[in-house]
Amino acid sequence: MTGTAPTTDRHISPAVALRGTGAAARHVCTACGGDLGPADRPWKDHARCREIALHLAGGPAYDTGEREVFLRQFCCPGCATLLDTETAMAGDPWLTDRRAG
């Protein structure tokens, strides 16, 4: 029996996982396995980000009159799977997801 050890991913979220161990660990897209950068850095730095004014993204129900609130969509650069979303004020830094332990 030839074999390779099964890949053991540790999920950050349903769409992002950690693959590998130690200094070799990488964030990956769970849909395509695409690389999202080293585990010791924020994976969002390697994703594609689209910002949409919240009042445009959500329609009238989300129109609070505030034009500086945005919906951010983070997608895999390899397969375009939506990895995460967040709302933020213009100029706010991205939220950083981390796996405890």
N, C-alpha and C positions, 0 to 999 in steps of 0.2 A: 504494500500500500504506500504509494507516494502521498505525500500530503504536506500541506502547508498549514500552519496553525490558523485557526479561524480568527478573523478580525474581531477584536473586542473593542467596540466603541463605547465611550462614556458620554451620554447625551447631556448637552448644555440645555437643549430645548428639543422639541420634536423635529426641527429642521437642521440643527447644528450639533455636531458631536466632536469629541476629542478622539483622535486615533493615534496610537503609539504611546510610548512612555518616555519619561525623562526629557532630556533636551531635544529628542526627536519627535515629541508629541506635536501634532498639528490639529487645527480646527478643520473640519470637513463638512461639506453639504451632505445631508443624509439621503438626498434624492439621487445625486450623481457621483458622490465621492469627491467632488471638486475641492481643491485646496483653498482654505480660507486663512492661511497663515499660521505662524507658530503659536503654540498653546500659551506662551508667556506674553502675548500681545493681544490686544482687542481684535476679534475676528471681523468686526464691522469695518476696520481699515482696509480689508481685502474684498469686501462686498461692493456691489453697485448700490448707490443710494439715490433715491428720487425724493424730493421734497415737494409737497403740494400744499398750498394754503388750505387749512382745514375747512374753511367755508366753501371752497370749491370741491374738495374731496368728499365731503359728507352731505352736501346739499343744504337746503334751507334749515333743516333741523340742527345743523352744526354752525349756522351763521350767528355768532354772538356779537358781531360788529367789530371784533378784534381781528385785525388783518395780519398780526405778527405771530399767530399760532399755526404751526405746520404739522402735517402728517408726514412722517418719514417712512419710506418703504425700503428695506434692505433685501436685495436679491442676489442669488448666486451668479457670479460672472460667467460660469460655465453653462448652466441650464436655465437660468432665469427664474428658478423656484423662489417664491417669496419666503424669506428666512425669518423676518421679524418686522414689526412696525412699532413706532413710538410717536407720541405727540411731543412737541417741544416749541419753545419760543425761538424766534429768529436768533441765531448766533449761539444758542446753547450747545454744549458739547454732546456727543452721542452718549447714550447710556451704555455702560460696560457690563456685559453678562459674564459671570464667572461661575465655575463649578466649585463648590466647597469640598474640601478634603482632598 
